[in-house]
Amino acid sequence: MKKVFFLLVAGLITTAHLTAQNKGERYFHISQSLNTLLMKPENEGYKIGVGVGIGVGFDYFHSKRQFIHLGISSDIGAGSIFAKRESQRFESFCLYLSNNHRIERFSIGYGFSFTKNLWEYEKWIRAKGYFTGLPYRITEVDVKKSHEAFGLIFLTNIQLIKFLNIGLVYRPTFYRLNMTDKKITYEHLLSVNCVLKIRMKNKIIEPI
C-alpha cells in the first residue's frame, strides 16, 4: 500500500511539474464546482445556499508566467427546511476577467466580476385530493428576487496531472444595481473547482 501511495505522489509530481509557458499560448477551460452562496435579496436578510456549478473559459499567456483568463459560470444552490415546508433556491450567473500568475504547477489570479443573482423562496401546505385521496402541494408563498452586482474574483489552482486541475474560487461582490435598499452590500460565492484545461493550437485542440 505504501509503494502504491509513493508511486502515485511521484506520478503527480512528475506530470504536474511545469515551468513557464510560451507567450501567446491559448487554453480552453471546462469546470465543475461545489459551492456555497451568500446572498442578500432586496429587503431581506442574508440567505445561505449550497450547490453545484459549471463554467467555461479561455486563457491567453501574455508573458511566460502570466495569463489573462476570461470566463463565465453558472451556479445553483438550495436551502430547505422540510419540517416547515419551506424551500429556497439560489442561482448565480457570472462573467469575469482575471490576471493570473503561474508558479510551477500553481496559479494564482485576481480580477473583476459581474454577477446576476436570483433568490426564490417558497412555502407550501399539503392537502389530499377530494376524489382521489392522493396528497398534493398548495403553494402559499412564492417570492422571487433578482439583482446584478459588481465585484472581484480570486482564483487559485494546482495541476494534478497533464490536463486536470483543482482549485478554489472566492468571488465577493459589493455594488448592486437597481436596488431600493442598500446598493453597497457584501455577498459572495466560495467554490471548490475541478478544471479540465485544454491547449488550443492552430485550429487543433489538444490536452496540455
JOVEN-V521778 format. One record per residue. SS is DSSP state (H for helix, E for strand, - for the rest). OMEGA is omega in whole degrees, -180 to 180 (none if undefined). NEAR is the number of other ideal C-beta (glycine too) atoms within 8 Angstrom. Layout:
BEGIN
SS | OMEGA | NEAR
SS | OMEGA | NEAR
END
This chain:
BEGIN
- | 179 | 4
H | 180 | 5
H | 179 | 6
H | 180 | 7
H | -178 | 8
H | 177 | 8
H | 179 | 8
H | 179 | 8
H | 180 | 8
H | 179 | 8
H | 178 | 9
H | -178 | 10
H | -176 | 8
H | -179 | 7
H | -177 | 8
H | -175 | 12
- | 180 | 8
- | 173 | 8
- | -175 | 4
- | 175 | 6
- | 178 | 10
- | 177 | 7
- | -179 | 8
- | 179 | 6
- | -178 | 11
E | -179 | 11
E | 177 | 12
E | -177 | 13
E | 165 | 15
E | -176 | 10
E | 174 | 14
E | -173 | 8
E | 166 | 15
E | -170 | 8
E | 166 | 14
E | -179 | 10
E | 174 | 15
E | -178 | 10
E | 173 | 12
E | 179 | 10
- | -178 | 9
- | 180 | 8
- | 177 | 5
- | 172 | 8
- | 179 | 4
E | 179 | 6
E | -178 | 13
E | 177 | 8
E | 175 | 13
E | -178 | 10
E | -176 | 12
E | 179 | 9
E | 175 | 15
E | 179 | 10
E | 174 | 13
E | -180 | 9
E | -180 | 11
E | 173 | 10
E | 172 | 14
E | -180 | 9
E | 178 | 13
- | 169 | 7
- | -175 | 6
- | -176 | 8
- | 178 | 8
E | 178 | 11
E | 175 | 14
E | 178 | 11
E | 175 | 15
E | -175 | 7
E | 172 | 12
E | 180 | 10
E | 177 | 13
E | -176 | 11
E | 177 | 17
E | 179 | 11
E | -179 | 14
E | 172 | 11
E | -173 | 11
E | 171 | 7
E | -170 | 7
H | -180 | 5
H | 180 | 4
H | -178 | 6
- | 177 | 8
E | 177 | 9
E | 176 | 9
E | 178 | 13
E | -179 | 12
E | 172 | 17
E | 179 | 10
E | 177 | 17
E | -172 | 10
E | 169 | 15
E | -176 | 9
E | 178 | 14
E | -177 | 8
E | 170 | 13
E | -171 | 10
E | 179 | 13
E | 179 | 9
E | 178 | 12
E | -173 | 7
- | 180 | 7
- | 177 | 7
E | 170 | 10
E | 180 | 12
E | -176 | 9
E | 179 | 13
E | -179 | 9
E | -175 | 11
E | -178 | 10
E | 171 | 13
E | -171 | 10
E | 169 | 15
E | -177 | 11
E | 176 | 14
E | 174 | 11
E | 179 | 14
E | 178 | 10
E | -180 | 10
E | 175 | 12
E | -175 | 10
E | 172 | 9
E | 179 | 7
E | 179 | 9
E | 178 | 8
E | 178 | 8
- | -177 | 9
- | -177 | 4
- | -175 | 4
- | -176 | 5
- | -179 | 5
- | -180 | 6
E | 173 | 7
E | -173 | 8
E | 176 | 8
E | -180 | 8
E | 177 | 8
E | -178 | 6
E | 176 | 7
E | -176 | 8
E | 176 | 7
E | 178 | 7
E | -179 | 10
E | 177 | 7
E | 175 | 12
E | -177 | 10
E | 174 | 14
E | 179 | 11
E | -177 | 13
E | 174 | 11
E | 178 | 15
E | -176 | 9
E | 171 | 15
E | -178 | 10
E | 172 | 11
E | -179 | 10
E | -179 | 11
- | 177 | 8
- | -168 | 9
- | -176 | 7
- | -175 | 8
E | -180 | 11
E | 168 | 12
E | -178 | 10
E | 178 | 12
E | 175 | 9
E | 174 | 12
E | -174 | 10
E | 177 | 16
E | 172 | 9
E | -173 | 14
E | -174 | 10
E | -176 | 9
E | -178 | 12
- | 171 | 9
- | 180 | 5
- | 176 | 10
- | 175 | 4
- | -174 | 5
- | 177 | 6
- | 178 | 7
E | -176 | 6
E | 180 | 9
E | 170 | 7
E | 177 | 11
E | 167 | 10
E | 176 | 14
E | -174 | 9
E | 170 | 13
E | -172 | 9
E | 168 | 14
E | -169 | 10
E | 171 | 12
E | -174 | 10
E | -173 | 13
E | 179 | 13
E | 178 | 12
E | -177 | 8
E | 174 | 8
- | 179 | 3
- | 179 | 3
E | 177 | 6
E | -179 | 7
E | 178 | 7
E | 179 | 6
- | none | 8
END
